[in-house]
């Protein structure tokens, strides 16, 4: 019973990876749209896009960490 609950919890924790992939796609899509509309702000927009990418990727890294904690520690 406990092993089954651990597996379900670890699987639920990895669902966040799909959300992170969608978030990264949105960040890069917005960068392309903003550069297409105003090319003179490309450098500033790229800096903001890298920040958004890094924050979204941080969530993607926390998700497998939680899955491993659920699986092997608890």
Predicted model as a PDB file, atoms N, CA, C, CB and O in Angstrom, pLDDT in the B-factor column:
MODEL        1                                                                  
ATOM      1  N   UNK A   1       0.825  -1.197   0.000  1.00 83.00           N  
ATOM      2  CA  UNK A   1       0.000   0.000   0.000  1.00 83.00           C  
ATOM      3  C   UNK A   1       0.867   1.258   0.000  1.00 83.00           C  
ATOM      4  CB  UNK A   1      -0.937   0.000   1.209  1.00 83.00           C  
ATOM      5  O   UNK A   1       0.603   2.205  -0.740  1.00 83.00           O  
ATOM      6  N   UNK A   2       1.897   1.254   0.833  1.00 78.00           N  
ATOM      7  CA  UNK A   2       2.765   2.424   0.904  1.00 78.00           C  
ATOM      8  C   UNK A   2       3.545   2.626  -0.388  1.00 78.00           C  
ATOM      9  CB  UNK A   2       3.726   2.295   2.072  1.00 78.00           C  
ATOM     10  O   UNK A   2       3.716   3.761  -0.832  1.00 78.00           O  
ATOM     11  N   UNK A   3       4.021   1.539  -1.001  1.00 82.00           N  
ATOM     12  CA  UNK A   3       4.760   1.659  -2.269  1.00 82.00           C  
ATOM     13  C   UNK A   3       3.874   2.226  -3.371  1.00 82.00           C  
ATOM     14  CB  UNK A   3       5.318   0.292  -2.699  1.00 82.00           C  
ATOM     15  O   UNK A   3       4.325   3.031  -4.185  1.00 82.00           O  
ATOM     16  N   UNK A   4       2.625   1.808  -3.393  1.00 86.00           N  
ATOM     17  CA  UNK A   4       1.700   2.343  -4.390  1.00 86.00           C  
ATOM     18  C   UNK A   4       1.451   3.826  -4.207  1.00 86.00           C  
ATOM     19  CB  UNK A   4       0.389   1.603  -4.334  1.00 86.00           C  
ATOM     20  O   UNK A   4       1.396   4.579  -5.179  1.00 86.00           O  
ATOM     21  N   UNK A   5       1.302   4.242  -2.965  1.00 83.00           N  
ATOM     22  CA  UNK A   5       1.099   5.666  -2.685  1.00 83.00           C  
ATOM     23  C   UNK A   5       2.336   6.476  -3.049  1.00 83.00           C  
ATOM     24  CB  UNK A   5       0.751   5.877  -1.207  1.00 83.00           C  
ATOM     25  O   UNK A   5       2.217   7.598  -3.543  1.00 83.00           O  
ATOM     26  N   UNK A   6       3.531   5.916  -2.808  1.00 83.00           N  
ATOM     27  CA  UNK A   6       4.767   6.608  -3.193  1.00 83.00           C  
ATOM     28  C   UNK A   6       4.847   6.777  -4.707  1.00 83.00           C  
ATOM     29  CB  UNK A   6       5.998   5.837  -2.683  1.00 83.00           C  
ATOM     30  O   UNK A   6       5.232   7.835  -5.206  1.00 83.00           O  
ATOM     31  N   UNK A   7       4.481   5.728  -5.425  1.00 84.00           N  
ATOM     32  CA  UNK A   7       4.526   5.803  -6.889  1.00 84.00           C  
ATOM     33  C   UNK A   7       3.539   6.830  -7.425  1.00 84.00           C  
ATOM     34  CB  UNK A   7       4.232   4.434  -7.501  1.00 84.00           C  
ATOM     35  O   UNK A   7       3.854   7.576  -8.351  1.00 84.00           O  
ATOM     36  N   UNK A   8       2.361   6.868  -6.851  1.00 85.00           N  
ATOM     37  CA  UNK A   8       1.374   7.857  -7.282  1.00 85.00           C  
ATOM     38  C   UNK A   8       1.868   9.268  -6.965  1.00 85.00           C  
ATOM     39  CB  UNK A   8       0.009   7.599  -6.603  1.00 85.00           C  
ATOM     40  O   UNK A   8       1.729  10.169  -7.792  1.00 85.00           O  
ATOM     41  N   UNK A   9       2.438   9.468  -5.790  1.00 80.00           N  
ATOM     42  CA  UNK A   9       2.959  10.791  -5.426  1.00 80.00           C  
ATOM     43  C   UNK A   9       4.105  11.225  -6.304  1.00 80.00           C  
ATOM     44  CB  UNK A   9       3.404  10.796  -3.992  1.00 80.00           C  
ATOM     45  O   UNK A   9       4.178  12.390  -6.696  1.00 80.00           O  
ATOM     46  N   UNK A  10       5.003  10.308  -6.621  1.00 81.00           N  
ATOM     47  CA  UNK A  10       6.128  10.658  -7.494  1.00 81.00           C  
ATOM     48  C   UNK A  10       5.639  10.964  -8.906  1.00 81.00           C  
ATOM     49  CB  UNK A  10       7.163   9.516  -7.528  1.00 81.00           C  
ATOM     50  O   UNK A  10       6.152  11.873  -9.559  1.00 81.00           O  
ATOM     51  N   UNK A  11       4.660  10.217  -9.371  1.00 81.00           N  
ATOM     52  CA  UNK A  11       4.098  10.500 -10.694  1.00 81.00           C  
ATOM     53  C   UNK A  11       3.401  11.844 -10.740  1.00 81.00           C  
ATOM     54  CB  UNK A  11       3.126   9.411 -11.094  1.00 81.00           C  
ATOM     55  O   UNK A  11       3.515  12.579 -11.721  1.00 81.00           O  
ATOM     56  N   UNK A  12       2.681  12.164  -9.677  1.00 79.00           N  
ATOM     57  CA  UNK A  12       2.024  13.469  -9.618  1.00 79.00           C  
ATOM     58  C   UNK A  12       3.036  14.610  -9.574  1.00 79.00           C  
ATOM     59  CB  UNK A  12       1.108  13.541  -8.401  1.00 79.00           C  
ATOM     60  O   UNK A  12       2.797  15.681 -10.131  1.00 79.00           O  
ATOM     61  N   UNK A  13       4.160  14.379  -8.914  1.00 77.00           N  
ATOM     62  CA  UNK A  13       5.179  15.430  -8.828  1.00 77.00           C  
ATOM     63  C   UNK A  13       5.816  15.713 -10.183  1.00 77.00           C  
ATOM     64  CB  UNK A  13       6.258  15.039  -7.825  1.00 77.00           C  
ATOM     65  O   UNK A  13       6.260  16.834 -10.431  1.00 77.00           O  
ATOM     66  N   UNK A  14       5.869  14.723 -11.058  1.00 79.00           N  
ATOM     67  CA  UNK A  14       6.497  14.945 -12.358  1.00 79.00           C  
ATOM     68  C   UNK A  14       5.555  15.578 -13.370  1.00 79.00           C  
ATOM     69  CB  UNK A  14       7.016  13.645 -12.903  1.00 79.00           C  
ATOM     70  O   UNK A  14       5.987  15.929 -14.468  1.00 79.00           O  
ATOM     71  N   UNK A  15       4.281  15.734 -13.032  1.00 83.00           N  
ATOM     72  CA  UNK A  15       3.354  16.398 -13.944  1.00 83.00           C  
ATOM     73  C   UNK A  15       3.770  17.855 -14.168  1.00 83.00           C  
ATOM     74  CB  UNK A  15       1.914  16.329 -13.393  1.00 83.00           C  
ATOM     75  O   UNK A  15       3.466  18.431 -15.213  1.00 83.00           O  
ATOM     76  N   UNK A  16       4.449  18.442 -13.211  1.00 81.00           N  
ATOM     77  CA  UNK A  16       4.896  19.833 -13.347  1.00 81.00           C  
ATOM     78  C   UNK A  16       5.862  20.010 -14.508  1.00 81.00           C  
ATOM     79  CB  UNK A  16       5.554  20.301 -12.059  1.00 81.00           C  
ATOM     80  O   UNK A  16       6.022  21.125 -15.003  1.00 81.00           O  
ATOM     81  N   UNK A  17       6.507  18.947 -14.952  1.00 85.00           N  
ATOM     82  CA  UNK A  17       7.426  19.062 -16.087  1.00 85.00           C  
ATOM     83  C   UNK A  17       6.684  19.463 -17.358  1.00 85.00           C  
ATOM     84  CB  UNK A  17       8.169  17.740 -16.308  1.00 85.00           C  
ATOM     85  O   UNK A  17       7.222  20.204 -18.180  1.00 85.00           O  
ATOM     86  N   UNK A  18       5.474  18.988 -17.522  1.00 86.00           N  
ATOM     87  CA  UNK A  18       4.692  19.386 -18.693  1.00 86.00           C  
ATOM     88  C   UNK A  18       4.351  20.875 -18.625  1.00 86.00           C  
ATOM     89  CB  UNK A  18       3.401  18.542 -18.796  1.00 86.00           C  
ATOM     90  O   UNK A  18       4.401  21.576 -19.636  1.00 86.00           O  
ATOM     91  N   UNK A  19       4.008  21.347 -17.444  1.00 87.00           N  
ATOM     92  CA  UNK A  19       3.730  22.774 -17.284  1.00 87.00           C  
ATOM     93  C   UNK A  19       4.950  23.635 -17.518  1.00 87.00           C  
ATOM     94  CB  UNK A  19       3.186  23.043 -15.912  1.00 87.00           C  
ATOM     95  O   UNK A  19       4.848  24.730 -18.071  1.00 87.00           O  
ATOM     96  N   UNK A  20       6.103  23.145 -17.100  1.00 88.00           N  
ATOM     97  CA  UNK A  20       7.335  23.901 -17.333  1.00 88.00           C  
ATOM     98  C   UNK A  20       7.659  23.965 -18.819  1.00 88.00           C  
ATOM     99  CB  UNK A  20       8.505  23.273 -16.566  1.00 88.00           C  
ATOM    100  O   UNK A  20       8.131  24.992 -19.306  1.00 88.00           O  
ATOM    101  N   UNK A  21       7.413  22.888 -19.535  1.00 89.00           N  
ATOM    102  CA  UNK A  21       7.662  22.898 -20.977  1.00 89.00           C  
ATOM    103  C   UNK A  21       6.748  23.898 -21.682  1.00 89.00           C  
ATOM    104  CB  UNK A  21       7.462  21.492 -21.566  1.00 89.00           C  
ATOM    105  O   UNK A  21       7.180  24.602 -22.595  1.00 89.00           O  
ATOM    106  N   UNK A  22       5.504  23.958 -21.265  1.00 92.00           N  
ATOM    107  CA  UNK A  22       4.573  24.928 -21.842  1.00 92.00           C  
ATOM    108  C   UNK A  22       5.013  26.355 -21.498  1.00 92.00           C  
ATOM    109  CB  UNK A  22       3.131  24.668 -21.331  1.00 92.00           C  
ATOM    110  O   UNK A  22       4.940  27.253 -22.338  1.00 92.00           O  
ATOM    111  N   UNK A  23       5.469  26.555 -20.259  1.00 91.00           N  
ATOM    112  CA  UNK A  23       5.932  27.879 -19.843  1.00 91.00           C  
ATOM    113  C   UNK A  23       7.143  28.349 -20.633  1.00 91.00           C  
ATOM    114  CB  UNK A  23       6.264  27.870 -18.374  1.00 91.00           C  
ATOM    115  O   UNK A  23       7.213  29.511 -21.033  1.00 91.00           O  
ATOM    116  N   UNK A  24       8.091  27.456 -20.858  1.00 92.00           N  
ATOM    117  CA  UNK A  24       9.275  27.820 -21.642  1.00 92.00           C  
ATOM    118  C   UNK A  24       8.878  28.144 -23.079  1.00 92.00           C  
ATOM    119  CB  UNK A  24      10.318  26.680 -21.618  1.00 92.00           C  
ATOM    120  O   UNK A  24       9.409  29.078 -23.679  1.00 92.00           O  
ATOM    121  N   UNK A  25       7.956  27.379 -23.619  1.00 93.00           N  
ATOM    122  CA  UNK A  25       7.467  27.674 -24.965  1.00 93.00           C  
ATOM    123  C   UNK A  25       6.796  29.034 -25.047  1.00 93.00           C  
ATOM    124  CB  UNK A  25       6.499  26.602 -25.414  1.00 93.00           C  
ATOM    125  O   UNK A  25       6.965  29.755 -26.030  1.00 93.00           O  
ATOM    126  N   UNK A  26       6.039  29.385 -24.023  1.00 95.00           N  
ATOM    127  CA  UNK A  26       5.396  30.707 -23.998  1.00 95.00           C  
ATOM    128  C   UNK A  26       6.407  31.833 -23.897  1.00 95.00           C  
ATOM    129  CB  UNK A  26       4.421  30.796 -22.837  1.00 95.00           C  
ATOM    130  O   UNK A  26       6.252  32.872 -24.539  1.00 95.00           O  
ATOM    131  N   UNK A  27       7.437  31.633 -23.096  1.00 94.00           N  
ATOM    132  CA  UNK A  27       8.470  32.670 -22.949  1.00 94.00           C  
ATOM    133  C   UNK A  27       9.156  32.919 -24.281  1.00 94.00           C  
ATOM    134  CB  UNK A  27       9.512  32.264 -21.881  1.00 94.00           C  
ATOM    135  O   UNK A  27       9.298  34.067 -24.704  1.00 94.00           O  
ATOM    136  N   UNK A  28       9.578  31.857 -24.940  1.00 94.00           N  
ATOM    137  CA  UNK A  28      10.299  32.028 -26.204  1.00 94.00           C  
ATOM    138  C   UNK A  28       9.375  32.523 -27.316  1.00 94.00           C  
ATOM    139  CB  UNK A  28      10.955  30.708 -26.620  1.00 94.00           C  
ATOM    140  O   UNK A  28       9.807  33.281 -28.185  1.00 94.00           O  
ATOM    141  N   UNK A  29       8.116  32.107 -27.299  1.00 95.00           N  
ATOM    142  CA  UNK A  29       7.158  32.606 -28.274  1.00 95.00           C  
ATOM    143  C   UNK A  29       6.937  34.111 -28.103  1.00 95.00           C  
ATOM    144  CB  UNK A  29       5.827  31.855 -28.144  1.00 95.00           C  
ATOM    145  O   UNK A  29       6.860  34.853 -29.082  1.00 95.00           O  
ATOM    146  N   UNK A  30       6.837  34.544 -26.857  1.00 95.00           N  
ATOM    147  CA  UNK A  30       6.665  35.974 -26.597  1.00 95.00           C  
ATOM    148  C   UNK A  30       7.893  36.769 -27.022  1.00 95.00           C  
ATOM    149  CB  UNK A  30       6.376  36.213 -25.117  1.00 95.00           C  
ATOM    150  O   UNK A  30       7.773  37.896 -27.501  1.00 95.00           O  
ATOM    151  N   UNK A  31       9.081  36.176 -26.843  1.00 95.00           N  
ATOM    152  CA  UNK A  31      10.303  36.852 -27.298  1.00 95.00           C  
ATOM    153  C   UNK A  31      10.274  37.046 -28.805  1.00 95.00           C  
ATOM    154  CB  UNK A  31      11.555  36.051 -26.890  1.00 95.00           C  
ATOM    155  O   UNK A  31      10.597  38.130 -29.291  1.00 95.00           O  
ATOM    156  N   UNK A  32       9.900  36.033 -29.543  1.00 96.00           N  
ATOM    157  CA  UNK A  32       9.855  36.132 -31.003  1.00 96.00           C  
ATOM    158  C   UNK A  32       8.847  37.186 -31.435  1.00 96.00           C  
ATOM    159  CB  UNK A  32       9.503  34.771 -31.630  1.00 96.00           C  
ATOM    160  O   UNK A  32       9.125  37.979 -32.335  1.00 96.00           O  
ATOM    161  N   UNK A  33       7.677  37.202 -30.802  1.00 96.00           N  
ATOM    162  CA  UNK A  33       6.662  38.194 -31.154  1.00 96.00           C  
ATOM    163  C   UNK A  33       7.125  39.611 -30.826  1.00 96.00           C  
ATOM    164  CB  UNK A  33       5.355  37.893 -30.425  1.00 96.00           C  
ATOM    165  O   UNK A  33       6.895  40.531 -31.611  1.00 96.00           O  
ATOM    166  N   UNK A  34       7.768  39.795 -29.686  1.00 95.00           N  
ATOM    167  CA  UNK A  34       8.189  41.146 -29.315  1.00 95.00           C  
ATOM    168  C   UNK A  34       9.314  41.648 -30.208  1.00 95.00           C  
ATOM    169  CB  UNK A  34       8.631  41.179 -27.860  1.00 95.00           C  
ATOM    170  O   UNK A  34       9.349  42.832 -30.543  1.00 95.00           O  
ATOM    171  N   UNK A  35      10.229  40.777 -30.597  1.00 95.00           N  
ATOM    172  CA  UNK A  35      11.313  41.207 -31.490  1.00 95.00           C  
ATOM    173  C   UNK A  35      10.755  41.494 -32.882  1.00 95.00           C  
ATOM    174  CB  UNK A  35      12.429  40.127 -31.566  1.00 95.00           C  
ATOM    175  O   UNK A  35      11.236  42.398 -33.565  1.00 95.00           O  
ATOM    176  N   UNK A  36       9.754  40.740 -33.306  1.00 96.00           N  
ATOM    177  CA  UNK A  36       9.147  40.993 -34.613  1.00 96.00           C  
ATOM    178  C   UNK A  36       8.414  42.337 -34.632  1.00 96.00           C  
ATOM    179  CB  UNK A  36       8.178  39.857 -34.980  1.00 96.00           C  
ATOM    180  O   UNK A  36       8.374  43.015 -35.658  1.00 96.00           O  
ATOM    181  N   UNK A  37       7.836  42.713 -33.491  1.00 96.00           N  
ATOM    182  CA  UNK A  37       7.119  43.983 -33.448  1.00 96.00           C  
ATOM    183  C   UNK A  37       8.043  45.189 -33.265  1.00 96.00           C  
ATOM    184  CB  UNK A  37       6.107  43.953 -32.335  1.00 96.00           C  
ATOM    185  O   UNK A  37       7.803  46.257 -33.827  1.00 96.00           O  
ATOM    186  N   UNK A  38       9.097  45.004 -32.476  1.00 94.00           N  
ATOM    187  CA  UNK A  38      10.001  46.129 -32.195  1.00 94.00           C  
ATOM    188  C   UNK A  38      11.442  45.619 -32.141  1.00 94.00           C  
ATOM    189  CB  UNK A  38       9.616  46.836 -30.852  1.00 94.00           C  
ATOM    190  O   UNK A  38      11.935  45.297 -31.060  1.00 94.00           O  
ATOM    191  N   UNK A  39      12.115  45.542 -33.267  1.00 95.00           N  
ATOM    192  CA  UNK A  39      13.482  44.994 -33.297  1.00 95.00           C  
ATOM    193  C   UNK A  39      14.499  45.820 -32.518  1.00 95.00           C  
ATOM    194  CB  UNK A  39      13.943  44.873 -34.718  1.00 95.00           C  
ATOM    195  O   UNK A  39      15.546  45.297 -32.137  1.00 95.00           O  
ATOM    196  N   UNK A  40      14.218  47.087 -32.276  1.00 95.00           N  
ATOM    197  CA  UNK A  40      15.196  47.921 -31.567  1.00 95.00           C  
ATOM    198  C   UNK A  40      15.311  47.537 -30.088  1.00 95.00           C  
ATOM    199  CB  UNK A  40      14.811  49.398 -31.689  1.00 95.00           C  
ATOM    200  O   UNK A  40      16.309  47.873 -29.450  1.00 95.00           O  
ATOM    201  N   UNK A  41      14.338  46.858 -29.541  1.00 94.00           N  
ATOM    202  CA  UNK A  41      14.378  46.424 -28.146  1.00 94.00           C  
ATOM    203  C   UNK A  41      14.768  44.950 -28.005  1.00 94.00           C  
ATOM    204  CB  UNK A  41      13.025  46.661 -27.494  1.00 94.00           C  
ATOM    205  O   UNK A  41      14.460  44.319 -26.994  1.00 94.00           O  
ATOM    206  N   UNK A  42      15.440  44.407 -29.010  1.00 94.00           N  
ATOM    207  CA  UNK A  42      15.754  42.977 -29.011  1.00 94.00           C  
ATOM    208  C   UNK A  42      16.670  42.599 -27.848  1.00 94.00           C  
ATOM    209  CB  UNK A  42      16.407  42.581 -30.334  1.00 94.00           C  
ATOM    210  O   UNK A  42      16.458  41.565 -27.215  1.00 94.00           O  
ATOM    211  N   UNK A  43      17.678  43.412 -27.555  1.00 94.00           N  
ATOM    212  CA  UNK A  43      18.607  43.068 -26.474  1.00 94.00           C  
ATOM    213  C   UNK A  43      17.921  43.087 -25.113  1.00 94.00           C  
ATOM    214  CB  UNK A  43      19.790  44.030 -26.468  1.00 94.00           C  
ATOM    215  O   UNK A  43      18.133  42.187 -24.300  1.00 94.00           O  
ATOM    216  N   UNK A  44      17.110  44.094 -24.861  1.00 95.00           N  
ATOM    217  CA  UNK A  44      16.406  44.176 -23.588  1.00 95.00           C  
ATOM    218  C   UNK A  44      15.386  43.041 -23.459  1.00 95.00           C  
ATOM    219  CB  UNK A  44      15.710  45.540 -23.449  1.00 95.00           C  
ATOM    220  O   UNK A  44      15.252  42.442 -22.392  1.00 95.00           O  
ATOM    221  N   UNK A  45      14.679  42.751 -24.534  1.00 94.00           N  
ATOM    222  CA  UNK A  45      13.703  41.663 -24.509  1.00 94.00           C  
ATOM    223  C   UNK A  45      14.387  40.322 -24.292  1.00 94.00           C  
ATOM    224  CB  UNK A  45      12.897  41.637 -25.808  1.00 94.00           C  
ATOM    225  O   UNK A  45      13.849  39.453 -23.605  1.00 94.00           O  
ATOM    226  N   UNK A  46      15.572  40.149 -24.874  1.00 95.00           N  
ATOM    227  CA  UNK A  46      16.295  38.893 -24.694  1.00 95.00           C  
ATOM    228  C   UNK A  46      16.687  38.700 -23.234  1.00 95.00           C  
ATOM    229  CB  UNK A  46      17.542  38.858 -25.588  1.00 95.00           C  
ATOM    230  O   UNK A  46      16.618  37.582 -22.721  1.00 95.00           O  
ATOM    231  N   UNK A  47      17.094  39.762 -22.563  1.00 95.00           N  
ATOM    232  CA  UNK A  47      17.425  39.673 -21.133  1.00 95.00           C  
ATOM    233  C   UNK A  47      16.234  39.255 -20.296  1.00 95.00           C  
ATOM    234  CB  UNK A  47      17.952  41.002 -20.631  1.00 95.00           C  
ATOM    235  O   UNK A  47      16.359  38.427 -19.393  1.00 95.00           O  
ATOM    236  N   UNK A  48      15.074  39.832 -20.598  1.00 95.00           N  
ATOM    237  CA  UNK A  48      13.859  39.447 -19.874  1.00 95.00           C  
ATOM    238  C   UNK A  48      13.467  38.007 -20.191  1.00 95.00           C  
ATOM    239  CB  UNK A  48      12.701  40.397 -20.222  1.00 95.00           C  
ATOM    240  O   UNK A  48      12.987  37.285 -19.317  1.00 95.00           O  
ATOM    241  N   UNK A  49      13.668  37.593 -21.426  1.00 95.00           N  
ATOM    242  CA  UNK A  49      13.327  36.223 -21.807  1.00 95.00           C  
ATOM    243  C   UNK A  49      14.230  35.219 -21.093  1.00 95.00           C  
ATOM    244  CB  UNK A  49      13.438  36.047 -23.330  1.00 95.00           C  
ATOM    245  O   UNK A  49      13.763  34.163 -20.666  1.00 95.00           O  
ATOM    246  N   UNK A  50      15.504  35.536 -20.961  1.00 95.00           N  
ATOM    247  CA  UNK A  50      16.416  34.642 -20.248  1.00 95.00           C  
ATOM    248  C   UNK A  50      16.006  34.542 -18.776  1.00 95.00           C  
ATOM    249  CB  UNK A  50      17.881  35.140 -20.373  1.00 95.00           C  
ATOM    250  O   UNK A  50      16.059  33.459 -18.194  1.00 95.00           O  
ATOM    251  N   UNK A  51      15.605  35.646 -18.179  1.00 95.00           N  
ATOM    252  CA  UNK A  51      15.136  35.623 -16.795  1.00 95.00           C  
ATOM    253  C   UNK A  51      13.885  34.749 -16.656  1.00 95.00           C  
ATOM    254  CB  UNK A  51      14.843  37.054 -16.305  1.00 95.00           C  
ATOM    255  O   UNK A  51      13.794  33.936 -15.736  1.00 95.00           O  
ATOM    256  N   UNK A  52      12.940  34.913 -17.555  1.00 92.00           N  
ATOM    257  CA  UNK A  52      11.733  34.091 -17.530  1.00 92.00           C  
ATOM    258  C   UNK A  52      12.039  32.626 -17.765  1.00 92.00           C  
ATOM    259  CB  UNK A  52      10.748  34.576 -18.566  1.00 92.00           C  
ATOM    260  O   UNK A  52      11.435  31.752 -17.142  1.00 92.00           O  
ATOM    261  N   UNK A  53      12.977  32.354 -18.662  1.00 93.00           N  
ATOM    262  CA  UNK A  53      13.381  30.977 -18.919  1.00 93.00           C  
ATOM    263  C   UNK A  53      14.006  30.361 -17.675  1.00 93.00           C  
ATOM    264  CB  UNK A  53      14.363  30.915 -20.094  1.00 93.00           C  
ATOM    265  O   UNK A  53      13.709  29.217 -17.333  1.00 93.00           O  
ATOM    266  N   UNK A  54      14.866  31.108 -16.999  1.00 93.00           N  
ATOM    267  CA  UNK A  54      15.550  30.586 -15.812  1.00 93.00           C  
ATOM    268  C   UNK A  54      14.559  30.305 -14.682  1.00 93.00           C  
ATOM    269  CB  UNK A  54      16.624  31.578 -15.335  1.00 93.00           C  
ATOM    270  O   UNK A  54      14.671  29.283 -14.004  1.00 93.00           O  
ATOM    271  N   UNK A  55      13.603  31.186 -14.474  1.00 91.00           N  
ATOM    272  CA  UNK A  55      12.619  30.967 -13.415  1.00 91.00           C  
ATOM    273  C   UNK A  55      11.713  29.778 -13.729  1.00 91.00           C  
ATOM    274  CB  UNK A  55      11.777  32.224 -13.209  1.00 91.00           C  
ATOM    275  O   UNK A  55      11.356  29.011 -12.835  1.00 91.00           O  
ATOM    276  N   UNK A  56      11.347  29.631 -14.987  1.00 90.00           N  
ATOM    277  CA  UNK A  56      10.522  28.491 -15.375  1.00 90.00           C  
ATOM    278  C   UNK A  56      11.303  27.194 -15.264  1.00 90.00           C  
ATOM    279  CB  UNK A  56       9.997  28.668 -16.798  1.00 90.00           C  
ATOM    280  O   UNK A  56      10.759  26.175 -14.840  1.00 90.00           O  
ATOM    281  N   UNK A  57      12.569  27.223 -15.640  1.00 90.00           N  
ATOM    282  CA  UNK A  57      13.410  26.029 -15.553  1.00 90.00           C  
ATOM    283  C   UNK A  57      13.658  25.639 -14.092  1.00 90.00           C  
ATOM    284  CB  UNK A  57      14.751  26.265 -16.275  1.00 90.00           C  
ATOM    285  O   UNK A  57      13.833  24.458 -13.794  1.00 90.00           O  
ATOM    286  N   UNK A  58      13.674  26.603 -13.191  1.00 90.00           N  
ATOM    287  CA  UNK A  58      13.848  26.284 -11.773  1.00 90.00           C  
ATOM    288  C   UNK A  58      12.684  25.430 -11.271  1.00 90.00           C  
ATOM    289  CB  UNK A  58      13.963  27.576 -10.938  1.00 90.00           C  
ATOM    290  O   UNK A  58      12.885  24.495 -10.496  1.00 90.00           O  
ATOM    291  N   UNK A  59      11.482  25.752 -11.709  1.00 86.00           N  
ATOM    292  CA  UNK A  59      10.331  24.934 -11.336  1.00 86.00           C  
ATOM    293  C   UNK A  59      10.475  23.535 -11.914  1.00 86.00           C  
ATOM    294  CB  UNK A  59       9.019  25.584 -11.819  1.00 86.00           C  
ATOM    295  O   UNK A  59      10.121  22.548 -11.270  1.00 86.00           O  
ATOM    296  N   UNK A  60      10.995  23.457 -13.128  1.00 87.00           N  
ATOM    297  CA  UNK A  60      11.187  22.143 -13.756  1.00 87.00           C  
ATOM    298  C   UNK A  60      12.239  21.322 -13.014  1.00 87.00           C  
ATOM    299  CB  UNK A  60      11.596  22.307 -15.229  1.00 87.00           C  
ATOM    300  O   UNK A  60      12.182  20.093 -13.043  1.00 87.00           O  
ATOM    301  N   UNK A  61      13.180  21.960 -12.363  1.00 89.00           N  
ATOM    302  CA  UNK A  61      14.186  21.223 -11.602  1.00 89.00           C  
ATOM    303  C   UNK A  61      13.676  20.809 -10.225  1.00 89.00           C  
ATOM    304  CB  UNK A  61      15.442  22.062 -11.452  1.00 89.00           C  
ATOM    305  O   UNK A  61      14.111  19.791  -9.688  1.00 89.00           O  
ATOM    306  N   UNK A  62      12.770  21.576  -9.654  1.00 88.00           N  
ATOM    307  CA  UNK A  62      12.197  21.202  -8.362  1.00 88.00           C  
ATOM    308  C   UNK A  62      11.283  19.984  -8.474  1.00 88.00           C  
ATOM    309  CB  UNK A  62      11.423  22.375  -7.776  1.00 88.00           C  
ATOM    310  O   UNK A  62      11.162  19.211  -7.525  1.00 88.00           O  
ATOM    311  N   UNK A  63      10.653  19.813  -9.608  1.00 85.00           N  
ATOM    312  CA  UNK A  63       9.705  18.723  -9.781  1.00 85.00           C  
ATOM    313  C   UNK A  63      10.355  17.338  -9.669  1.00 85.00           C  
ATOM    314  CB  UNK A  63       9.027  18.856 -11.117  1.00 85.00           C  
ATOM    315  O   UNK A  63       9.865  16.519  -8.893  1.00 85.00           O  
ATOM    316  N   UNK A  64      11.442  17.034 -10.411  1.00 86.00           N  
ATOM    317  CA  UNK A  64      12.059  15.717 -10.223  1.00 86.00           C  
ATOM    318  C   UNK A  64      12.681  15.556  -8.840  1.00 86.00           C  
ATOM    319  CB  UNK A  64      13.118  15.484 -11.283  1.00 86.00           C  
ATOM    320  O   UNK A  64      12.743  14.450  -8.305  1.00 86.00           O  
ATOM    321  N   UNK A  65      13.143  16.676  -8.262  1.00 87.00           N  
ATOM    322  CA  UNK A  65      13.698  16.593  -6.922  1.00 87.00           C  
ATOM    323  C   UNK A  65      12.621  16.122  -5.940  1.00 87.00           C  
ATOM    324  CB  UNK A  65      14.275  17.960  -6.489  1.00 87.00           C  
ATOM    325  O   UNK A  65      12.892  15.275  -5.089  1.00 87.00           O  
ATOM    326  N   UNK A  66      11.426  16.654  -6.049  1.00 85.00           N  
ATOM    327  CA  UNK A  66      10.334  16.221  -5.180  1.00 85.00           C  
ATOM    328  C   UNK A  66       9.962  14.765  -5.449  1.00 85.00           C  
ATOM    329  CB  UNK A  66       9.110  17.121  -5.375  1.00 85.00           C  
ATOM    330  O   UNK A  66       9.649  14.016  -4.523  1.00 85.00           O  
ATOM    331  N   UNK A  67       9.998  14.373  -6.717  1.00 83.00           N  
ATOM    332  CA  UNK A  67       9.669  12.989  -7.048  1.00 83.00           C  
ATOM    333  C   UNK A  67      10.682  12.026  -6.419  1.00 83.00           C  
ATOM    334  CB  UNK A  67       9.627  12.798  -8.579  1.00 83.00           C  
ATOM    335  O   UNK A  67      10.303  10.974  -5.905  1.00 83.00           O  
ATOM    336  N   UNK A  68      11.961  12.385  -6.460  1.00 85.00           N  
ATOM    337  CA  UNK A  68      12.986  11.529  -5.840  1.00 85.00           C  
ATOM    338  C   UNK A  68      12.863  11.524  -4.318  1.00 85.00           C  
ATOM    339  CB  UNK A  68      14.393  11.999  -6.247  1.00 85.00           C  
ATOM    340  O   UNK A  68      13.067  10.493  -3.676  1.00 85.00           O  
ATOM    341  N   UNK A  69      12.529  12.673  -3.746  1.00 85.00           N  
ATOM    342  CA  UNK A  69      12.331  12.699  -2.298  1.00 85.00           C  
ATOM    343  C   UNK A  69      11.160  11.828  -1.883  1.00 85.00           C  
ATOM    344  CB  UNK A  69      12.112  14.125  -1.818  1.00 85.00           C  
ATOM    345  O   UNK A  69      11.236  11.102  -0.891  1.00 85.00           O  
ATOM    346  N   UNK A  70      10.087  11.901  -2.637  1.00 83.00           N  
ATOM    347  CA  UNK A  70       8.920  11.072  -2.317  1.00 83.00           C  
ATOM    348  C   UNK A  70       9.272   9.590  -2.457  1.00 83.00           C  
ATOM    349  CB  UNK A  70       7.722  11.432  -3.238  1.00 83.00           C  
ATOM    350  O   UNK A  70       8.876   8.769  -1.630  1.00 83.00           O  
ATOM    351  N   UNK A  71      10.018   9.258  -3.508  1.00 82.00           N  
ATOM    352  CA  UNK A  71      10.298   7.853  -3.799  1.00 82.00           C  
ATOM    353  C   UNK A  71      11.292   7.238  -2.830  1.00 82.00           C  
ATOM    354  CB  UNK A  71      10.818   7.715  -5.203  1.00 82.00           C  
ATOM    355  O   UNK A  71      11.103   6.105  -2.387  1.00 82.00           O  
ATOM    356  N   UNK A  72      12.361   7.975  -2.489  1.00 85.00           N  
ATOM    357  CA  UNK A  72      13.469   7.348  -1.779  1.00 85.00           C  
ATOM    358  C   UNK A  72      13.643   7.780  -0.330  1.00 85.00           C  
ATOM    359  CB  UNK A  72      14.713   7.623  -2.502  1.00 85.00           C  
ATOM    360  O   UNK A  72      14.282   7.061   0.439  1.00 85.00           O  
ATOM    361  N   UNK A  73      13.106   8.913   0.069  1.00 83.00           N  
ATOM    362  CA  UNK A  73      13.329   9.403   1.424  1.00 83.00           C  
ATOM    363  C   UNK A  73      12.156   9.078   2.330  1.00 83.00           C  
ATOM    364  CB  UNK A  73      13.574  10.903   1.411  1.00 83.00           C  
ATOM    365  O   UNK A  73      12.350   8.598   3.447  1.00 83.00           O  
ATOM    366  N   UNK A  74      10.957   9.330   1.868  1.00 75.00           N  
ATOM    367  CA  UNK A  74       9.778   9.145   2.724  1.00 75.00           C  
ATOM    368  C   UNK A  74       9.320   7.700   2.714  1.00 75.00           C  
ATOM    369  CB  UNK A  74       8.635  10.058   2.272  1.00 75.00           C  
ATOM    370  O   UNK A  74       8.341   7.358   3.378  1.00 75.00           O  
TER     371      UNK A  74                                                      
ENDMDL                                                                          
END                                                                             
